[in-house]
Amino acid sequence: MWGAIAGDVIGSYYEHFPTKSTQFYLFREESVFTDDTVLTTAVADWLLNDTDLVKTFHRYVRHYPDAGYGHTFLSWAQLRRRESYQSWGNGSAMRVSPVAYAAETIESCLYLAKQSAEVTHNHQQGIYGAQATAACVFLARTGKTKAEIRDYVEDKFHYDLQRTLEEIRPHYVFDVSCQGSVPESIIAFLESTDFESAIRNAISLGGDADTMACIAGAIAEPFYGGVPEEISQQVLPLLDDRIRNMLQTFHDRFITDSPLKSDRNENDATESH
């Protein structure tokens, strides 16, 4: 979950100034947390306190009205609406990572992911994006290999994860749909060699950088055993007390030390496809 936040903060600058390279400064003076962090925290709050998720989203938008939400979601929250609006956007995927830690089985993970999505994103692609992301995080934290993660997602959600970043990057454009950004974010993780390279891979596609890095970072964190200290030390000061305390409370309740991934060999960490 901290990996999602780190990806959001690092990607925040490059959403507005896209790059097609993996060589860039991770942090800029303009780096901030965005709606990805706010809504990830809201989902954590919902899971911790068994709150009404719609009201929880409304409340977080009141606290953080300028976090950079999509227009439809912002209008939905500000007008206190409760009905879903058939979104297929990647907002359902960027906020979902906490459910992978609260769930004890892959089935409950998918169920919670669907619940977290459908209050706004009740289009099938919006639900799939959330479920696919949550499943990747859950499988990563329970010791599955990259090949196992890829095979599960391809079989369950019919995403094409056989493509490479080298093939995708030249023609990829900004895309906020789940079907046009979640698979690419997962591929960014699959081709990574460590947490930082997962973030760099996602941003280097030149798309919705904060959200794609958020998704890739959420998966990379449990797979690689956490967020590197040199990154977390730069992210934490950018968060306010409300967000930092909520995430820490969630971590203390749901997240134990990463399981020993004894079934992985050294080659798996560098496996791309």
Secondary structure as UniProt FT lines:
FT   HELIX           2..16
FT   TURN            29..30
FT   HELIX           35..49
FT   HELIX           53..63
FT   TURN            65..66
FT   HELIX           71..78
FT   TURN            79..80
FT   HELIX           91..94
FT   TURN            97..98
FT   HELIX           99..102
FT   HELIX           106..118
FT   TURN            119..120
FT   HELIX           124..141
FT   TURN            142..143
FT   HELIX           146..157
FT   HELIX           165..168
FT   HELIX           169..171
FT   TURN            179..181
FT   HELIX           182..190
FT   HELIX           195..203
FT   TURN            204..205
FT   HELIX           209..223
FT   TURN            224..225
FT   HELIX           229..235
FT   HELIX           236..238
FT   HELIX           241..254
FT   TURN            262..263
FT   TURN            266..267
FT   HELIX           268..270
//
